[in-house]
Amino acid sequence: MAGRVAGSMVERGSVPAPAARAAAAVHLERRTSQYLGW
């Protein structure tokens, strides 16, 4: 959900791309670690 919102914001250009990419990377890392149980 948050990833989709961030993605749409990036497409609109309301969020700096590097910051959005960093946030997305952290979000994906947390989700992956939770899924794998790390």
PDBQT receptor file of N, H, CA, C and O in Angstrom, charges set to zero:
ATOM      1  N   MET A   1       0.841  -1.197   0.000  1.00  0.00    +0.000 N 
ATOM      2  CA  MET A   1       0.000   0.000   0.000  1.00  0.00    +0.000 C 
ATOM      3  C   MET A   1       0.876   1.248   0.000  1.00  0.00    +0.000 C 
ATOM      4  O   MET A   1       0.740   2.112  -0.866  1.00  0.00    +0.000 OA
ATOM      5  N   ALA A   2       1.768   1.334   0.971  1.00  0.00    +0.000 N 
ATOM      6  H   ALA A   2       1.878   0.632   1.675  1.00  0.00    +0.000 HD
ATOM      7  CA  ALA A   2       2.639   2.505   1.062  1.00  0.00    +0.000 C 
ATOM      8  C   ALA A   2       3.524   2.607  -0.167  1.00  0.00    +0.000 C 
ATOM      9  O   ALA A   2       3.808   3.700  -0.656  1.00  0.00    +0.000 OA
ATOM     10  N   GLY A   3       3.956   1.449  -0.659  1.00  0.00    +0.000 N 
ATOM     11  H   GLY A   3       3.725   0.561  -0.261  1.00  0.00    +0.000 HD
ATOM     12  CA  GLY A   3       4.802   1.456  -1.846  1.00  0.00    +0.000 C 
ATOM     13  C   GLY A   3       4.071   2.012  -3.046  1.00  0.00    +0.000 C 
ATOM     14  O   GLY A   3       4.645   2.756  -3.841  1.00  0.00    +0.000 OA
ATOM     15  N   ARG A   4       2.798   1.652  -3.181  1.00  0.00    +0.000 N 
ATOM     16  H   ARG A   4       2.332   1.048  -2.534  1.00  0.00    +0.000 HD
ATOM     17  CA  ARG A   4       2.011   2.146  -4.308  1.00  0.00    +0.000 C 
ATOM     18  C   ARG A   4       1.822   3.643  -4.206  1.00  0.00    +0.000 C 
ATOM     19  O   ARG A   4       1.906   4.354  -5.206  1.00  0.00    +0.000 OA
ATOM     20  N   VAL A   5       1.567   4.124  -3.003  1.00  0.00    +0.000 N 
ATOM     21  H   VAL A   5       1.498   3.545  -2.190  1.00  0.00    +0.000 HD
ATOM     22  CA  VAL A   5       1.384   5.564  -2.799  1.00  0.00    +0.000 C 
ATOM     23  C   VAL A   5       2.669   6.298  -3.139  1.00  0.00    +0.000 C 
ATOM     24  O   VAL A   5       2.641   7.325  -3.817  1.00  0.00    +0.000 OA
ATOM     25  N   ALA A   6       3.800   5.775  -2.669  1.00  0.00    +0.000 N 
ATOM     26  H   ALA A   6       3.824   4.941  -2.118  1.00  0.00    +0.000 HD
ATOM     27  CA  ALA A   6       5.087   6.412  -2.951  1.00  0.00    +0.000 C 
ATOM     28  C   ALA A   6       5.348   6.395  -4.448  1.00  0.00    +0.000 C 
ATOM     29  O   ALA A   6       5.848   7.374  -5.003  1.00  0.00    +0.000 OA
ATOM     30  N   GLY A   7       5.016   5.294  -5.102  1.00  0.00    +0.000 N 
ATOM     31  H   GLY A   7       4.610   4.499  -4.651  1.00  0.00    +0.000 HD
ATOM     32  CA  GLY A   7       5.233   5.194  -6.543  1.00  0.00    +0.000 C 
ATOM     33  C   GLY A   7       4.420   6.225  -7.301  1.00  0.00    +0.000 C 
ATOM     34  O   GLY A   7       4.930   6.864  -8.221  1.00  0.00    +0.000 OA
ATOM     35  N   SER A   8       3.159   6.394  -6.924  1.00  0.00    +0.000 N 
ATOM     36  H   SER A   8       2.745   5.875  -6.176  1.00  0.00    +0.000 HD
ATOM     37  CA  SER A   8       2.312   7.366  -7.609  1.00  0.00    +0.000 C 
ATOM     38  C   SER A   8       2.821   8.779  -7.352  1.00  0.00    +0.000 C 
ATOM     39  O   SER A   8       2.753   9.632  -8.237  1.00  0.00    +0.000 OA
ATOM     40  N   MET A   9       3.329   9.036  -6.149  1.00  0.00    +0.000 N 
ATOM     41  H   MET A   9       3.384   8.343  -5.430  1.00  0.00    +0.000 HD
ATOM     42  CA  MET A   9       3.861  10.353  -5.835  1.00  0.00    +0.000 C 
ATOM     43  C   MET A   9       5.097  10.636  -6.665  1.00  0.00    +0.000 C 
ATOM     44  O   MET A   9       5.297  11.763  -7.118  1.00  0.00    +0.000 OA
ATOM     45  N   VAL A  10       5.936   9.616  -6.869  1.00  0.00    +0.000 N 
ATOM     46  H   VAL A  10       5.774   8.701  -6.500  1.00  0.00    +0.000 HD
ATOM     47  CA  VAL A  10       7.141   9.792  -7.670  1.00  0.00    +0.000 C 
ATOM     48  C   VAL A  10       6.749  10.097  -9.108  1.00  0.00    +0.000 C 
ATOM     49  O   VAL A  10       7.361  10.948  -9.753  1.00  0.00    +0.000 OA
ATOM     50  N   GLU A  11       5.733   9.406  -9.612  1.00  0.00    +0.000 N 
ATOM     51  H   GLU A  11       5.236   8.715  -9.087  1.00  0.00    +0.000 HD
ATOM     52  CA  GLU A  11       5.290   9.643 -10.980  1.00  0.00    +0.000 C 
ATOM     53  C   GLU A  11       4.804  11.077 -11.140  1.00  0.00    +0.000 C 
ATOM     54  O   GLU A  11       5.000  11.691 -12.189  1.00  0.00    +0.000 OA
ATOM     55  N   ARG A  12       4.180  11.602 -10.113  1.00  0.00    +0.000 N 
ATOM     56  H   ARG A  12       4.022  11.103  -9.261  1.00  0.00    +0.000 HD
ATOM     57  CA  ARG A  12       3.691  12.977 -10.166  1.00  0.00    +0.000 C 
ATOM     58  C   ARG A  12       4.827  13.976  -9.975  1.00  0.00    +0.000 C 
ATOM     59  O   ARG A  12       4.679  15.159 -10.283  1.00  0.00    +0.000 OA
ATOM     60  N   GLY A  13       5.951  13.500  -9.470  1.00  0.00    +0.000 N 
ATOM     61  H   GLY A  13       6.071  12.539  -9.221  1.00  0.00    +0.000 HD
ATOM     62  CA  GLY A  13       7.100  14.390  -9.284  1.00  0.00    +0.000 C 
ATOM     63  C   GLY A  13       7.024  15.191  -8.001  1.00  0.00    +0.000 C 
ATOM     64  O   GLY A  13       7.702  16.210  -7.871  1.00  0.00    +0.000 OA
ATOM     65  N   SER A  14       6.206  14.748  -7.040  1.00  0.00    +0.000 N 
ATOM     66  H   SER A  14       5.655  13.920  -7.146  1.00  0.00    +0.000 HD
ATOM     67  CA  SER A  14       6.067  15.497  -5.792  1.00  0.00    +0.000 C 
ATOM     68  C   SER A  14       7.067  15.021  -4.748  1.00  0.00    +0.000 C 
ATOM     69  O   SER A  14       7.173  15.611  -3.673  1.00  0.00    +0.000 OA
ATOM     70  N   VAL A  15       7.802  13.955  -5.059  1.00  0.00    +0.000 N 
ATOM     71  H   VAL A  15       7.717  13.476  -5.932  1.00  0.00    +0.000 HD
ATOM     72  CA  VAL A  15       8.794  13.435  -4.114  1.00  0.00    +0.000 C 
ATOM     73  C   VAL A  15      10.114  13.238  -4.844  1.00  0.00    +0.000 C 
ATOM     74  O   VAL A  15      10.127  12.683  -5.942  1.00  0.00    +0.000 OA
ATOM     75  N   PRO A  16      11.227  13.681  -4.261  1.00  0.00    +0.000 N 
ATOM     76  CA  PRO A  16      12.533  13.464  -4.887  1.00  0.00    +0.000 C 
ATOM     77  C   PRO A  16      12.769  11.983  -5.145  1.00  0.00    +0.000 C 
ATOM     78  O   PRO A  16      12.574  11.160  -4.251  1.00  0.00    +0.000 OA
ATOM     79  N   ALA A  17      13.186  11.641  -6.350  1.00  0.00    +0.000 N 
ATOM     80  H   ALA A  17      13.345  12.310  -7.075  1.00  0.00    +0.000 HD
ATOM     81  CA  ALA A  17      13.372  10.242  -6.725  1.00  0.00    +0.000 C 
ATOM     82  C   ALA A  17      14.335   9.499  -5.791  1.00  0.00    +0.000 C 
ATOM     83  O   ALA A  17      14.011   8.403  -5.332  1.00  0.00    +0.000 OA
ATOM     84  N   PRO A  18      15.508  10.068  -5.501  1.00  0.00    +0.000 N 
ATOM     85  CA  PRO A  18      16.451   9.337  -4.626  1.00  0.00    +0.000 C 
ATOM     86  C   PRO A  18      15.846   9.008  -3.267  1.00  0.00    +0.000 C 
ATOM     87  O   PRO A  18      16.025   7.900  -2.762  1.00  0.00    +0.000 OA
ATOM     88  N   ALA A  19      15.142   9.946  -2.682  1.00  0.00    +0.000 N 
ATOM     89  H   ALA A  19      14.996  10.846  -3.092  1.00  0.00    +0.000 HD
ATOM     90  CA  ALA A  19      14.540   9.715  -1.369  1.00  0.00    +0.000 C 
ATOM     91  C   ALA A  19      13.469   8.631  -1.470  1.00  0.00    +0.000 C 
ATOM     92  O   ALA A  19      13.371   7.764  -0.601  1.00  0.00    +0.000 OA
ATOM     93  N   ALA A  20      12.677   8.686  -2.523  1.00  0.00    +0.000 N 
ATOM     94  H   ALA A  20      12.757   9.390  -3.228  1.00  0.00    +0.000 HD
ATOM     95  CA  ALA A  20      11.619   7.688  -2.707  1.00  0.00    +0.000 C 
ATOM     96  C   ALA A  20      12.219   6.307  -2.920  1.00  0.00    +0.000 C 
ATOM     97  O   ALA A  20      11.721   5.315  -2.388  1.00  0.00    +0.000 OA
ATOM     98  N   ARG A  21      13.300   6.250  -3.708  1.00  0.00    +0.000 N 
ATOM     99  H   ARG A  21      13.704   7.056  -4.140  1.00  0.00    +0.000 HD
ATOM    100  CA  ARG A  21      13.944   4.957  -3.953  1.00  0.00    +0.000 C 
ATOM    101  C   ARG A  21      14.525   4.401  -2.666  1.00  0.00    +0.000 C 
ATOM    102  O   ARG A  21      14.430   3.201  -2.408  1.00  0.00    +0.000 OA
ATOM    103  N   ALA A  22      15.121   5.254  -1.864  1.00  0.00    +0.000 N 
ATOM    104  H   ALA A  22      15.199   6.229  -2.074  1.00  0.00    +0.000 HD
ATOM    105  CA  ALA A  22      15.705   4.798  -0.602  1.00  0.00    +0.000 C 
ATOM    106  C   ALA A  22      14.600   4.267   0.319  1.00  0.00    +0.000 C 
ATOM    107  O   ALA A  22      14.755   3.217   0.943  1.00  0.00    +0.000 OA
ATOM    108  N   ALA A  23      13.492   4.996   0.397  1.00  0.00    +0.000 N 
ATOM    109  H   ALA A  23      13.365   5.848  -0.109  1.00  0.00    +0.000 HD
ATOM    110  CA  ALA A  23      12.384   4.559   1.248  1.00  0.00    +0.000 C 
ATOM    111  C   ALA A  23      11.816   3.238   0.748  1.00  0.00    +0.000 C 
ATOM    112  O   ALA A  23      11.505   2.347   1.539  1.00  0.00    +0.000 OA
ATOM    113  N   ALA A  24      11.683   3.117  -0.566  1.00  0.00    +0.000 N 
ATOM    114  H   ALA A  24      11.936   3.840  -1.208  1.00  0.00    +0.000 HD
ATOM    115  CA  ALA A  24      11.151   1.879  -1.140  1.00  0.00    +0.000 C 
ATOM    116  C   ALA A  24      12.093   0.713  -0.852  1.00  0.00    +0.000 C 
ATOM    117  O   ALA A  24      11.647  -0.393  -0.550  1.00  0.00    +0.000 OA
ATOM    118  N   ALA A  25      13.397   0.968  -0.947  1.00  0.00    +0.000 N 
ATOM    119  H   ALA A  25      13.759   1.867  -1.192  1.00  0.00    +0.000 HD
ATOM    120  CA  ALA A  25      14.374  -0.092  -0.690  1.00  0.00    +0.000 C 
ATOM    121  C   ALA A  25      14.279  -0.563   0.760  1.00  0.00    +0.000 C 
ATOM    122  O   ALA A  25      14.300  -1.765   1.026  1.00  0.00    +0.000 OA
ATOM    123  N   VAL A  26      14.174   0.368   1.683  1.00  0.00    +0.000 N 
ATOM    124  H   VAL A  26      14.157   1.344   1.467  1.00  0.00    +0.000 HD
ATOM    125  CA  VAL A  26      14.062   0.007   3.099  1.00  0.00    +0.000 C 
ATOM    126  C   VAL A  26      12.772  -0.758   3.332  1.00  0.00    +0.000 C 
ATOM    127  O   VAL A  26      12.750  -1.753   4.056  1.00  0.00    +0.000 OA
ATOM    128  N   HIS A  27      11.689  -0.283   2.709  1.00  0.00    +0.000 N 
ATOM    129  H   HIS A  27      11.707   0.525   2.121  1.00  0.00    +0.000 HD
ATOM    130  CA  HIS A  27      10.393  -0.944   2.872  1.00  0.00    +0.000 C 
ATOM    131  C   HIS A  27      10.450  -2.377   2.358  1.00  0.00    +0.000 C 
ATOM    132  O   HIS A  27       9.976  -3.297   3.024  1.00  0.00    +0.000 OA
ATOM    133  N   LEU A  28      11.027  -2.566   1.180  1.00  0.00    +0.000 N 
ATOM    134  H   LEU A  28      11.412  -1.819   0.639  1.00  0.00    +0.000 HD
ATOM    135  CA  LEU A  28      11.125  -3.912   0.611  1.00  0.00    +0.000 C 
ATOM    136  C   LEU A  28      12.009  -4.798   1.472  1.00  0.00    +0.000 C 
ATOM    137  O   LEU A  28      11.714  -5.977   1.667  1.00  0.00    +0.000 OA
ATOM    138  N   GLU A  29      13.094  -4.230   1.989  1.00  0.00    +0.000 N 
ATOM    139  H   GLU A  29      13.334  -3.272   1.831  1.00  0.00    +0.000 HD
ATOM    140  CA  GLU A  29      14.004  -5.024   2.821  1.00  0.00    +0.000 C 
ATOM    141  C   GLU A  29      13.293  -5.503   4.080  1.00  0.00    +0.000 C 
ATOM    142  O   GLU A  29      13.450  -6.655   4.487  1.00  0.00    +0.000 OA
ATOM    143  N   ARG A  30      12.517  -4.629   4.691  1.00  0.00    +0.000 N 
ATOM    144  H   ARG A  30      12.389  -3.693   4.361  1.00  0.00    +0.000 HD
ATOM    145  CA  ARG A  30      11.800  -5.016   5.910  1.00  0.00    +0.000 C 
ATOM    146  C   ARG A  30      10.763  -6.087   5.598  1.00  0.00    +0.000 C 
ATOM    147  O   ARG A  30      10.637  -7.062   6.338  1.00  0.00    +0.000 OA
ATOM    148  N   ARG A  31      10.028  -5.916   4.518  1.00  0.00    +0.000 N 
ATOM    149  H   ARG A  31      10.131  -5.124   3.916  1.00  0.00    +0.000 HD
ATOM    150  CA  ARG A  31       9.005  -6.895   4.169  1.00  0.00    +0.000 C 
ATOM    151  C   ARG A  31       9.643  -8.240   3.855  1.00  0.00    +0.000 C 
ATOM    152  O   ARG A  31       9.132  -9.283   4.262  1.00  0.00    +0.000 OA
ATOM    153  N   THR A  32      10.748  -8.217   3.138  1.00  0.00    +0.000 N 
ATOM    154  H   THR A  32      11.163  -7.370   2.807  1.00  0.00    +0.000 HD
ATOM    155  CA  THR A  32      11.419  -9.471   2.786  1.00  0.00    +0.000 C 
ATOM    156  C   THR A  32      11.926 -10.172   4.036  1.00  0.00    +0.000 C 
ATOM    157  O   THR A  32      11.782 -11.387   4.172  1.00  0.00    +0.000 OA
ATOM    158  N   SER A  33      12.518  -9.414   4.946  1.00  0.00    +0.000 N 
ATOM    159  H   SER A  33      12.636  -8.427   4.836  1.00  0.00    +0.000 HD
ATOM    160  CA  SER A  33      13.043 -10.024   6.172  1.00  0.00    +0.000 C 
ATOM    161  C   SER A  33      11.905 -10.596   7.003  1.00  0.00    +0.000 C 
ATOM    162  O   SER A  33      12.065 -11.656   7.608  1.00  0.00    +0.000 OA
ATOM    163  N   GLN A  34      10.761  -9.921   7.049  1.00  0.00    +0.000 N 
ATOM    164  H   GLN A  34      10.632  -9.060   6.558  1.00  0.00    +0.000 HD
ATOM    165  CA  GLN A  34       9.621 -10.439   7.799  1.00  0.00    +0.000 C 
ATOM    166  C   GLN A  34       9.111 -11.715   7.144  1.00  0.00    +0.000 C 
ATOM    167  O   GLN A  34       8.782 -12.684   7.829  1.00  0.00    +0.000 OA
ATOM    168  N   TYR A  35       9.047 -11.713   5.819  1.00  0.00    +0.000 N 
ATOM    169  H   TYR A  35       9.315 -10.927   5.263  1.00  0.00    +0.000 HD
ATOM    170  CA  TYR A  35       8.528 -12.874   5.089  1.00  0.00    +0.000 C 
ATOM    171  C   TYR A  35       9.434 -14.083   5.275  1.00  0.00    +0.000 C 
ATOM    172  O   TYR A  35       8.959 -15.206   5.447  1.00  0.00    +0.000 OA
ATOM    173  N   LEU A  36      10.737 -13.847   5.241  1.00  0.00    +0.000 N 
ATOM    174  H   LEU A  36      11.123 -12.935   5.102  1.00  0.00    +0.000 HD
ATOM    175  CA  LEU A  36      11.689 -14.946   5.385  1.00  0.00    +0.000 C 
ATOM    176  C   LEU A  36      11.946 -15.281   6.844  1.00  0.00    +0.000 C 
ATOM    177  O   LEU A  36      12.523 -16.326   7.147  1.00  0.00    +0.000 OA
ATOM    178  N   GLY A  37      11.526 -14.409   7.752  1.00  0.00    +0.000 N 
ATOM    179  H   GLY A  37      11.057 -13.561   7.507  1.00  0.00    +0.000 HD
ATOM    180  CA  GLY A  37      11.717 -14.666   9.175  1.00  0.00    +0.000 C 
ATOM    181  C   GLY A  37      13.135 -14.388   9.638  1.00  0.00    +0.000 C 
ATOM    182  O   GLY A  37      13.608 -15.007  10.591  1.00  0.00    +0.000 OA
ATOM    183  N   TRP A  38      13.826 -13.458   8.970  1.00  0.00    +0.000 N 
ATOM    184  H   TRP A  38      13.442 -12.955   8.195  1.00  0.00    +0.000 HD
ATOM    185  CA  TRP A  38      15.193 -13.108   9.373  1.00  0.00    +0.000 C 
ATOM    186  C   TRP A  38      15.164 -12.112  10.523  1.00  0.00    +0.000 C 
ATOM    187  O   TRP A  38      16.217 -11.695  11.004  1.00  0.00    +0.000 OA
TER     188      TRP A  38
